[in-house]
Structures are given as structure tokens and as C-alpha cells.
Amino acid sequence: MVDVDNTNTEKLSAETRENFGAEWSPDGRKIAYISDRGATGQEDNVDIRIVNLSDDDSEQLTKSPAFKTDLEWSPDGNRIAYISRSTKTYCYSGKQKKNDKSEIWVMNFNGSGKDRLLSIPYNYGTIHDLKWSPDGSGIAFVWVPNVKVGWKNADIYLVDVPEMEAVKNEDKN
């Protein structure tokens, strides 16, 4: 974290590896981010972590051998949506392996209650850029039918988010 005047910096992630996609929680108390911490030798295994700013404690929310991207907090801060991809290779090169896919998932802010909303095989394209609707009932996303052609053929879609039993985000600190 860096003050606006650049005089005070604080490292929030203990990892020395790849960390990206940091997103503030709506209440400003937490930051969720994507990290390959603990994935030595597994370049496609990156997971979502959350750091509580009151104690700098970092917790891993997802644990799967997939490449997570595009995390986004729900407007109420109780859920996080993210994209899970079989590999990161397709996103950047268009090369795909059989059965690779791009999926939209939603989970409670503490990592519980994971629910897959959409799964698209790579031969049908890939998903990017999630954004929650203001009321939290849907997620807009960009679908690129053919990465090899590029973003020229990208379209915007909307997927409904079913009511889930959300864990209320009440930080006692």
C-alpha cells in the first residue's frame, strides 16, 4: 500500500512470487488478490487470497489447480466473483489443450459456498472482465469467441447470480 504522496509504503503480501489483480473490499477493510504462493513448479496454479488490513493476515480462499483471474467483490462485500481457467496459456497465445475451459465462479468472502455460474470450453472462446451489477443480482462479462482473432470479435454478456446463503461480512476488528 502506498500513500498518495508516495512517502509511506507497506508491503501487504508475504509472497515473493507473482501477485496481481488486487481489489479493495467495498468497506475498505480487506484486499483480495491473486497469487501463485505455494504453487512452485505449477505455473497454471494461482489462487485467490485475502488480506485483512487490520492485522495484515493473509488467507488463501481458493485451492484448485487452475489459473484464477478477474476477481471482483460484490457491491455488499459478502461475495467475490472470479474467473477460473484451466491454463493461462490460452489467454495469451490462443493455444489450447483438450478439455480446457474458462469459468465464472462466485464464493462467499471467506472462501465458502463456491458456485460455478458458467463454463465455456476454450474452443468456444474465453471470458474476461467481470463486473457486478449495482444490486448484486448479475455479472456482466466480456466473451471473446476466438482469441486468435483478437478482441475485435468480443461481446458483452450478462449472467444472473442466484441467491446464495451468504456469510455476512462483519469484521470484529
C-alpha positions as CSV (number, residue, x, y, z in Angstrom):
1,M,0.0,0.0,0.0
2,V,1.3,3.5,-0.9
3,D,0.2,6.9,0.4
4,V,-0.9,9.3,-2.3
5,D,2.2,11.5,-1.7
6,N,4.4,8.4,-2.1
7,T,6.0,8.8,1.4
8,N,4.7,5.7,3.1
9,T,4.7,2.3,1.6
10,E,3.7,-1.0,3.1
11,K,4.0,-4.5,1.6
12,L,0.9,-6.5,2.2
13,S,1.7,-9.8,0.6
14,A,4.4,-12.0,2.1
15,E,4.9,-13.7,-1.2
16,T,8.0,-13.1,-3.3
17,R,6.3,-14.7,-6.3
18,E,3.6,-13.5,-8.7
19,N,0.8,-11.4,-7.1
20,F,-1.8,-9.5,-9.2
21,G,-5.4,-8.4,-9.5
22,A,-5.7,-6.6,-6.1
23,E,-9.2,-5.4,-5.4
24,W,-10.4,-3.5,-2.3
25,S,-13.4,-4.8,-0.4
26,P,-16.3,-2.3,-0.6
27,D,-15.8,-1.4,3.2
28,G,-12.1,-0.8,2.6
29,R,-11.0,-3.3,5.3
30,K,-9.7,-6.1,3.1
31,I,-7.9,-6.6,-0.2
32,A,-8.4,-9.7,-2.3
33,Y,-5.7,-10.6,-4.8
34,I,-4.4,-13.4,-6.9
35,S,-1.2,-15.2,-6.0
36,D,0.9,-18.2,-7.1
37,R,2.1,-18.6,-3.5
38,G,2.6,-22.3,-2.7
39,A,2.4,-23.3,-6.4
40,T,6.1,-23.9,-7.1
41,G,6.5,-25.7,-10.4
42,Q,2.8,-25.3,-11.2
43,E,2.6,-22.2,-13.5
44,D,-1.1,-22.6,-14.0
45,N,-2.0,-22.9,-10.3
46,V,-2.8,-19.5,-8.9
47,D,-5.3,-18.9,-6.2
48,I,-7.2,-16.1,-4.6
49,R,-6.0,-14.8,-1.2
50,I,-7.4,-12.1,1.0
51,V,-5.5,-9.8,3.4
52,N,-7.3,-8.2,6.4
53,L,-5.8,-4.7,6.7
54,S,-6.3,-4.5,10.4
55,D,-3.8,-7.3,11.1
56,D,-2.1,-7.9,7.7
57,D,-3.1,-11.6,8.0
58,S,-3.3,-13.2,4.6
59,E,-5.6,-16.2,4.0
60,Q,-6.0,-18.4,0.9
61,L,-9.6,-18.6,-0.3
62,T,-9.3,-21.0,-3.3
63,K,-7.3,-24.2,-3.6
64,S,-7.5,-25.7,-7.0
65,P,-5.1,-26.5,-9.9
66,A,-6.4,-23.7,-12.1
67,F,-5.5,-20.2,-13.2
68,K,-7.7,-17.5,-11.4
69,T,-8.2,-14.1,-12.9
70,D,-10.5,-11.1,-12.8
71,L,-11.7,-11.2,-9.2
72,E,-14.5,-8.7,-8.3
73,W,-16.2,-8.0,-4.9
74,S,-20.0,-8.0,-4.9
75,P,-21.4,-4.5,-4.1
76,D,-22.3,-5.6,-0.5
77,G,-18.9,-7.1,0.1
78,N,-20.2,-10.5,1.0
79,R,-19.2,-12.4,-2.1
80,I,-16.4,-12.5,-4.6
81,A,-16.7,-13.4,-8.3
82,Y,-13.8,-14.7,-10.3
83,I,-12.8,-16.4,-13.5
84,S,-11.1,-19.8,-13.3
85,R,-9.2,-21.0,-16.4
86,S,-7.7,-24.5,-17.0
87,T,-4.4,-22.8,-18.0
88,K,-3.1,-19.3,-18.6
89,T,-1.6,-20.2,-22.0
90,Y,-4.8,-19.8,-23.9
91,C,-5.4,-16.3,-22.6
92,Y,-2.2,-15.1,-24.1
93,S,-1.5,-17.3,-27.1
94,G,-4.7,-18.9,-28.2
95,K,-3.1,-22.4,-27.8
96,Q,-5.5,-24.8,-26.1
97,K,-5.4,-28.3,-24.7
98,K,-8.4,-30.7,-25.0
99,N,-11.0,-30.0,-22.3
100,D,-9.6,-26.6,-21.3
101,K,-12.3,-24.2,-20.2
102,S,-13.0,-20.7,-18.9
103,E,-15.5,-20.5,-15.9
104,I,-17.2,-17.8,-13.8
105,W,-17.4,-18.7,-10.1
106,V,-18.9,-16.9,-7.1
107,M,-18.0,-17.6,-3.5
108,N,-18.6,-16.0,-0.1
109,F,-15.9,-13.5,1.0
110,N,-14.4,-16.2,3.3
111,G,-14.0,-18.8,0.6
112,S,-17.0,-20.9,1.4
113,G,-20.1,-21.5,-0.8
114,K,-18.3,-21.7,-4.2
115,D,-20.8,-21.8,-7.0
116,R,-20.0,-22.2,-10.7
117,L,-22.2,-19.9,-12.8
118,L,-20.9,-20.5,-16.3
119,S,-18.4,-22.8,-18.1
120,I,-17.2,-22.3,-21.6
121,P,-14.8,-24.7,-23.4
122,Y,-11.8,-22.9,-24.9
123,N,-12.8,-24.0,-28.4
124,Y,-15.8,-21.6,-27.9
125,G,-13.8,-18.7,-26.6
126,T,-12.8,-17.3,-23.2
127,I,-14.2,-15.0,-20.6
128,H,-12.7,-11.7,-19.3
129,D,-13.5,-8.5,-17.3
130,L,-16.2,-9.3,-14.7
131,K,-18.4,-6.5,-13.2
132,W,-21.2,-7.0,-10.7
133,S,-24.5,-5.2,-11.3
134,P,-25.1,-2.5,-8.7
135,D,-27.8,-4.7,-6.9
136,G,-25.6,-7.8,-7.0
137,S,-28.1,-9.8,-9.0
138,G,-26.0,-10.3,-12.1
139,I,-22.5,-10.2,-13.5
140,A,-21.5,-8.6,-16.8
141,F,-18.5,-10.1,-18.6
142,V,-16.7,-10.0,-21.9
143,W,-16.7,-13.1,-24.1
144,V,-14.1,-13.5,-26.8
145,P,-15.2,-16.3,-29.1
146,N,-11.8,-16.6,-30.8
147,V,-8.6,-15.4,-29.0
148,K,-6.6,-16.0,-32.2
149,V,-8.7,-13.3,-34.0
150,G,-8.4,-11.0,-31.0
151,W,-10.7,-8.6,-29.2
152,K,-12.3,-7.4,-32.5
153,N,-15.0,-10.1,-32.1
154,A,-15.6,-9.6,-28.3
155,D,-19.1,-9.2,-26.9
156,I,-20.6,-8.3,-23.6
157,Y,-22.9,-10.7,-21.8
158,L,-24.8,-10.9,-18.5
159,V,-25.2,-13.9,-16.3
160,D,-27.7,-14.0,-13.4
161,V,-26.3,-14.7,-9.9
162,P,-28.6,-17.0,-8.0
163,E,-29.5,-16.2,-4.4
164,M,-26.9,-17.9,-2.2
165,E,-26.7,-18.2,1.6
166,A,-24.1,-15.5,2.0
167,V,-21.9,-15.2,5.1
168,K,-22.3,-11.7,6.4
169,N,-19.0,-9.8,6.3
170,E,-18.8,-8.5,9.8
171,D,-15.2,-7.9,10.7
172,K,-14.9,-7.5,14.5
173,N,-11.6,-5.6,14.2
